[in-house]
Amino acid sequence: MTRLAGFALLLIAAAAALALYQIKFEVAALEDELDATHRRIVAHEEAIQVLHAEWSYLNRPARIADLARRHLGLQQMSAEQILRIDRLPERPVQAVALDGTAAGATLGGAE
């Protein structure tokens, strides 16, 4: 009986050793995968920092003003172009009835 118990304990110990060896290999593979993932994350973070720097460089107000001047033909406003709101001319508002027909009206309600 002791031989059978000793043999059973030897089999259990061998199975435990094999299981431990298998788990060690799986853990090593997972650690390698984790390291690779961490390296990819760091690379992406560095790329994001470069893109933020490039975005800041491209959005400089002086650069945008120069591009607007060259490509849009915009000019600075003169003082004569600035009006108070009460000096703006009234413009007609097109009202649409519920049945889909249009009825003309002005902003002040004068018809």
C-alpha positions as CSV (number, residue, x, y, z in Angstrom):
1,M,0.0,0.0,0.0
2,T,2.9,2.4,0.7
3,R,4.3,1.7,-2.7
4,L,1.0,2.6,-4.3
5,A,0.8,5.8,-2.2
6,G,4.4,6.7,-3.1
7,F,3.7,6.1,-6.8
8,A,0.5,8.2,-6.6
9,L,2.5,11.0,-4.9
10,L,5.2,10.8,-7.5
11,L,2.5,11.1,-10.3
12,I,0.9,14.0,-8.5
13,A,4.3,15.8,-8.2
14,A,5.1,15.2,-11.8
15,A,1.7,16.5,-12.9
16,A,2.2,19.6,-10.7
17,A,5.6,20.1,-12.2
18,L,4.3,19.9,-15.7
19,A,1.4,22.3,-14.9
20,L,3.8,24.7,-13.3
21,Y,6.1,24.6,-16.3
22,Q,3.1,25.2,-18.7
23,I,1.9,28.1,-16.5
24,K,5.5,29.6,-16.6
25,F,5.5,29.5,-20.4
26,E,2.0,31.1,-20.6
27,V,3.1,33.9,-18.2
28,A,6.2,34.5,-20.2
29,A,4.2,34.8,-23.4
30,L,1.7,37.2,-21.7
31,E,4.6,39.3,-20.4
32,D,6.1,39.6,-23.9
33,E,2.7,40.6,-25.2
34,L,2.3,43.2,-22.5
35,D,5.7,44.6,-23.2
36,A,4.9,44.9,-26.9
37,T,1.6,46.5,-26.1
38,H,3.3,49.0,-23.8
39,R,5.9,49.8,-26.5
40,R,3.0,50.5,-29.0
41,I,1.3,52.7,-26.5
42,V,4.5,54.7,-25.9
43,A,5.0,55.1,-29.7
44,H,1.4,56.3,-30.2
45,E,1.7,58.8,-27.3
46,E,4.9,60.2,-28.9
47,A,3.1,60.4,-32.3
48,I,0.2,62.3,-30.6
49,Q,2.7,64.7,-29.0
50,V,4.3,65.4,-32.4
51,L,0.8,65.9,-33.9
52,H,-0.1,68.4,-31.1
53,A,3.1,70.3,-31.8
54,E,2.4,70.4,-35.5
55,W,-1.2,71.5,-34.9
56,S,0.1,74.3,-32.7
57,Y,2.6,75.4,-35.3
58,L,0.0,75.4,-38.1
59,N,-2.5,77.3,-36.1
60,R,-0.3,80.3,-35.3
61,P,-2.4,83.5,-35.7
62,A,0.3,85.2,-37.8
63,R,0.4,82.2,-40.2
64,I,-3.4,82.1,-40.5
65,A,-3.6,85.9,-41.0
66,D,-1.0,85.6,-43.8
67,L,-2.8,82.7,-45.5
68,A,-6.1,84.6,-45.3
69,R,-4.5,87.7,-46.8
70,R,-2.9,85.7,-49.6
71,H,-5.7,83.3,-50.5
72,L,-9.0,85.0,-49.4
73,G,-8.3,88.6,-50.4
74,L,-9.6,89.8,-47.0
75,Q,-9.0,93.3,-45.9
76,Q,-9.1,94.9,-42.5
77,M,-12.4,96.6,-41.6
78,S,-12.6,100.4,-41.7
79,A,-14.3,102.5,-39.1
80,E,-17.0,103.4,-41.6
81,Q,-18.1,99.8,-41.9
82,I,-19.1,99.6,-38.2
83,L,-22.6,100.6,-37.4
84,R,-24.8,100.7,-34.4
85,I,-27.7,98.1,-34.6
86,D,-30.4,100.8,-34.7
87,R,-28.8,102.2,-37.9
88,L,-29.1,98.9,-39.8
89,P,-31.8,98.9,-42.5
90,E,-34.8,96.8,-41.8
91,R,-35.1,93.8,-44.1
92,P,-38.2,91.9,-45.0
93,V,-38.9,88.5,-43.3
94,Q,-40.6,85.8,-45.4
95,A,-43.3,84.1,-43.2
96,V,-44.7,80.7,-44.2
97,A,-48.2,79.8,-43.2
98,L,-49.1,76.3,-42.0
99,D,-50.7,75.5,-45.4
100,G,-47.3,76.1,-47.1
101,T,-48.2,79.4,-48.7
102,A,-45.8,82.4,-48.3
103,A,-46.9,85.7,-46.8
104,G,-44.5,88.7,-46.8
105,A,-44.0,90.7,-43.6
106,T,-41.4,93.0,-42.2
107,L,-39.5,92.7,-39.0
108,G,-41.2,95.6,-37.3
109,G,-44.6,94.1,-37.9
110,A,-45.6,96.9,-40.3
111,E,-47.4,95.5,-43.3
